[in-house]
Amino acid sequence: MYYIYGLIVAAILVTAVLIKYRNKGIRGEWILAGFLIAIISLPLGLVLTPVMEIMTRLFLPEGPFNQIFSVLSMFIILSICYTYLRKGSAILFVKVLGVSFLVLVLVIVAWFSLSMSEGGMFMVIQEVNIPAGQKVRFVEITREELEKNPPLEKAMNAYTESNSREFKVGVEDQGKVNDFFNKKRYAARFLFSIQDGKSEEYLNKGVVSQELNNLFISNNFSLPGNATINHVSETRWHVMEKQYLFSIVDEELDKDLNNIDITMGGEIQEVNVPKLKNIFESHGYSLSENYNIWRIPEKWNIMDERGNYEIWNQDGKLNVYTQEELTYEILKEDGALNVYDEYPGDIYFKIGGKYYRISSLFAD
């Protein structure tokens, strides 16, 4: 595939040179100039991105857009310089700008495609010594499963023979490898199945019903007292848990919180309510000076370096909880509702009597 990109670049170069020597003077030269400006703008813009970030900090948010802005700024500045040196008109500037922009887009697309084709995923393998008697969460990978997954088999052989801990997986095998490990990890997290058809109806309503709670109890598990259910998709539900901390009864604070605009998946507003910080401290919890609070229809979320919280308006009171955390995941599979836990620790893979920690690392 690489030679295709080479041919495209060569064709553009040849065309530009032919145009330059076929047309005398500035008439044909501006096409070649636009092409060269585009080629120079990409590396120059990426190198100067830190400088651009400092210059644009007041009106541009931090993030990858700064790189794009830097590259675009370079090709505009270079186009202006070329037009000035050639003593050209505004029409010449627009022509050079148009050519350089089109070529720049093509170069970025080709560069991105080439990077994706050259990239890949590294499988990182590390043998783990489990002390005798220590219980760990693991799933076993059989010899037959290894043979059906050549990338994994090659990686294990390389690890055994040369202690090579990293093995590159090609783009064409990434999906298969990831699916295999995801299924294995889910197998380690599986708890029990629910065959009751009514449970799905309650899950869709986001209700923690007594029937659902009884099903968990009958399988030797329990739902947390402050559990909520998030309907993620038609076949996936998350059981979330939040811990109650304290309540606030303050009309002034309630008014301040309700003045915050509702955010629905948009940009988080950097809002700070001074009185809230004092109330948290009076209940033994602290907020930093730079905490953020944003509002969605049913609650307020607080994001802070010292902890994340939620405020719910319930029965005329502002109840403060810790941020919701996933405790169970329910998937509809083959007509049954399968319940999985959210295991916070490592899930190991047992291969040939030994335990391994296997993770994925994407290549640059």
N, C-alpha and C positions, 0 to 999 in steps of 0.2 A: 504494500500500500504506500510505502514511503516514496517510491519512484513517481507515483502520480503527483504528489505535491511538488517534487522536483521539476517535473515536466511543466506544471502550471506556472511555477516561478520563472523557469527558463523561457516559456512562451511569452510571459509578460515582459521580461527583459528584452527579448528579441524584438517584440512589437514596438516597445518604447524607443529602442535604438533606431529601428527603421523609420519611425515617424520623425525622429530628430534629424536624420540625414536626408530624408525625402523632402522635408519642408524647411525652407530657409528661415533664418531669424527666429523670432519669438513665436511665430505661428505654430510650430510643432514642438518647440522646446518646452512649453508649459506643461505638456502631457508628461514628458520625462521628469520635469521638475516636481510635479504633483506626486508621481510614483516614488521618487527619491525621498521627498518630504514624509510620505507615509511610512517608508521603511525606517527612516531615522527617528520618527516620532515615537514609535513603540518602545524601543529600549531606553531612549532618552527620557520619556515620560515615566517609565517604571523606576528608573534610577532616581529621578527627581521627586518621586511621590512623597518622601518625608518632608521635603521643603514645601511642597504644595499643601500638605496637611497643616503645617504651621501657618501658612498664609490664609488658608480657607477655614480655619477652626471656628471663626465667628459665625459663618453662615452655612457650613456643611457639616453633617454629622460624621463621626468616625465610622469607618467601614470600608468595604471594597470599592465603593463608589469613588473614593479619593483617587484610586489608581486610574479609573476610567477618565475622571476629570483631568488628571495630570496629563494623560496621553492626548486627550482632545485639546487641551491648552497648548501642548507642544506643536501640534500640526497647524493650529490657527496662528500661533506666533511665527512659525517658520514660513507659513504662507504669506504673512504680512511682510516679513523680512525680504523674501524673494521678490515680491511685487515692488517693494521700495527700491531694491538694488537694480531692478530692471527698468525702473521708472515707468511702470505700467499703470494702467487705469484700474478703476474698480471692477470693470468687466474681467480683466486678467486675474484679479484677486479671486473673484467668484469662480472662475474656471479652474484655477490651481487648487482652490479649496475643495471644489467638488470632486476633482480627480483624486486628490490625496485622501479625502474621506472615503470614497468608494474602495480604493486600494487598501486603506487601513482596515476597513471592515473585513475585506477578503483575507488579509494577513492574520487578523485576530481569530477569525473562524478557522483558518488552516492551522494556526498555532494551537488553538484549543483542541481541534480534532487530533492533531499529531500527539499532543500531550496525553489525551485520553487513550490513544492507541498504544503509546509507550508505557503508560501507567499500568497499574495493576494492584494486586493485594498481596501483602506478605502474611504468611501464616507463621506465627511466633509460637514455638514449642518450648516448654520448660518442664522437666521432670520434677515431681514434688515427692518428698519423703514424708509419709504420713505416720506419726508416732503410733505405736501399737495401742489399740483400745480407743483411739480418737475417732469419733464419728464425723464423717464428712459427706457432703452431698456430691454424688457422682453418677455418671452413666457409663455403661460399658460399650466400647466399640469392638465388634467382633472382626475376625479375620475376613469373613465374607463381606462385611461392610467396607473394609479397607480395599479389597479387590475391586469393589464397585465404584470406588472413588480414587482414581489414579493420582490426582494431585496430593491427596492426603497420604496415600501409600508411599509416594515418592518422598514426601516431606519426612515421614517417620523413618524411612530407610536412610535418608541423608542424616537425620538426627542420630540414629543408632550407629551408623558407620563412621561419621566424621564429627559428631557433636555439633552439627550445623543447626543453630536455633531458628534461623529465618529461612523461609522457603517462599519464593515468588510464585504466585498463582496468576496465570494469564487471564485476560479480560473474559475470554470465552468460558472459563471455568468458575468465575467468581460467583455467579448466581447459584450454581449447583453446590458449591462448597458452603456458601452461606445458608442455603436452605437445609442442608444436612445438619449443620451445627445448631441452627435454630430449632429444628425438630428434636434434636438430642437434648438441648437445654430445656425445652418444654416438657420432655419426658421426665426430666429430673424434678420438675416443679409440679407435676400432676398430683392432685390430691384425691378427687373422687368425681363421679358423674351424677348428674341430676336427670332423671327420666320423666319427672313431673311436668306435664305440658303447661300448667298454670304459672309456673315459675317464670317463664319467658315473658308472659304478660306483665307480671309485676316488675320485672327488670326493665322493660320498655317504658314503664311509667316512672322509673327512678325511685321506686318504693321498696324499702326494706321491710317486707311483710313478715308477719309472725310465722307464716308457712315456710318462707325462705330461711328464717332463723332456725326453725325446727329441723330443716333439712341439714343445715350445717352441724347442729348439735348431734343429730343422729349419726353423723359421720365423724364424730369426735373433734369437731372444730367449732369455733364460735365467731359470730360477727361482732365487731366492736360496737359499743353503745352509740357512738356518734357517726355511724357509717352512713355514707351516701353512695348512690350508684350513678355513674356516668355512662350514658349510652353512646359508646364510641362509634359503632357501626351496626349493621344488621346482624352481625355474627359475633360481636365483641362488646363486653361490658366490663367496666372497672369498678370494683368496690373500694371506695376511698375512706380513709379514717382521719379525723381531726380531733385534737385534744382540747377540751374546754379549759380556759384559763381564768377569765373573770368577766364581769358584766359592767357596763357603763350606763348610767342614767344622767344624761346631760343634754338639754335641749339645744344649747348653743353649739356644742360639738356635732350633734345630729344635723343641725342646719348647715354647718360648714362642710360636712361630709357629703350632704346631698347637693351642694353647689358644685361638686366635682362632676365634670361631664362624663357620661357613660362611654366606655371604650369597648368596642366589639371587634377584637382581633386587630385593632389598629395600633398606632404608635402610643406607647405609654407616656402619659403626661407626668412631668416632673413636678408633682404637687407636694407641698409640705404644710402640714397643719400643726403649728407650734404647740397648741394646747394638748394635742394627742401625745406628744413626747412626755409632757409632765404627768399625764394620767398613767401612762405605762410605767413610769418610774415610781409612782405612788403605789403600784401593785407589784413592785419588785422586778419589773422587766425594763430593759433599757433599749432605746433607739438611738442610732447615731445621728449626727447632724445632717447626713446626706441620704436619709431613707426616702424611698419613693412610695407613693400610694396611688392606686388607680381603682376605678369603679366599674364593675360590670352589673347587669341588672339586679342580681340578687345579693351582692356582697361587695366588700372592698378588700383588695389585696394589698398587703404591705410587704415590700421587698427591702431588706436591709442586710448589711454585712454581719449584723449580730443575730439575725434570725428572721424568718419569714412568717407572717401572721395573716389571719383573715378576720374580718369583722362582719357579722351578720346582724341584721335588724330583725329581732324575733320578740314578739309579745311586748313591743314598746321599749325594749332594751337593746343596747348594742353589745352583743356577746362576742368576746374575743377568743379565737381558737388558734392553735398552731396550724400551719399550712397543711392542707390535705395531702396525705401520702397514700400511695397505692398499697393495699394489703392483699387483695385477691384479684385475679383476672378470670373472667368466665368467657369461654369460647363455645360457639355452637358448631359442633363437628359431628358429621354423620347422624344428624337428628338428635343428638344428645347435648346437654349443657355440661361441658367439662370444666371443672374448677381447678385453677392453678394458683399457687401462692407467689408472692413477690419475695423471692429469696435474696437477702441482702449480701450473703457471702459468696465465695467462689464455688462454682460448679466444676468439678474435675472430670476428666475423661480417663477411664480405666482401659488400658490396652495391654493385653498380654500379661496381666497381673501387676502392672505398674500404673501409677497415677501421673497424669500430665495436666498442666494448665496450658490450654491452647486458645490463643486470641488472634484477632485480625488487625492488621496495620496496613492502611492504604498508602500506596507509593505516591510520591510527589510527581 
